[in-house]
Amino acid sequence: MVQLNGSLLELPRKGKAIIVTDIHGNLDDFNKYIDIWEDFRSKDHHIVITGDFMHAMGLENDESVEIINTAKDYLKNSENFHLLLGNHEWSIITRMVLFKGGENITLNFERKLKDKFGGDWRKKIDECSIFLEKLPIAARTYNKVFISHSGPLKDIKSIDDIIHITDAGYLDNKPLYELLWNRCGDYKKKDLDSFLKKIDCNSMIVGHTPVDGYKLIEKKLLVVSSSYSKGKKAYVELDLEKNIKDGTDLLKMIKYI
Ligand SMILES: [Mn+2]
């Protein structure tokens, strides 16, 4: 059975999970992944969206509001639909301003809300923030795959640190910041090895850094770009019943849209 343990979602050894990253307000791609998940038509098949489902990253059409509304419905009506927090959702909760390539992403999003809701736009941000604060930060599968927006964390004692990661709040929280913002170069191989050992996992899947479909780091950390990418758009059809000894076993489960 699926269990929510503090900020950690635990997936059972049954069925499959579609792992999707970095939608960034692209409703067409979001709908494609929903269709893939719904085509399975099984109560044992999950979809895990690993954060940054909101905020378009350029001047393209931002359909974050539609995505959030649809996601809210799925969360209400299905036990197999899972959303994790990314750094862009984190910025809504913490009211931090985000820039990308000199563009103010936060302001762009607020403009969108003003167009859509007029004087009610601040209320919509508050509602959005309350919703986002309920989301888990990471997922762990029974076959030892850790799924988060980014990572790994440098100092961790055990999985309990993930379960309680938001107990200290969202702002000025270094472990949470690392789990949502870390990129290649922010950690060393020994940090990755030690992190996975402490949380009893053999590999991890993240988004956050745009790659051409996927990139496997140190045979253990799989970076996936499902929509906002440097080329191909990939996702993982994770078999929850197979033994996964390291990231190379995940490569066979990568698919493209
Ligand atoms: Mn990100």
Residues whose N, C-alpha, C, O or C-beta is under 5 A from the ligand:
A	BS01	MN	D52 G86 N87 L180 H208
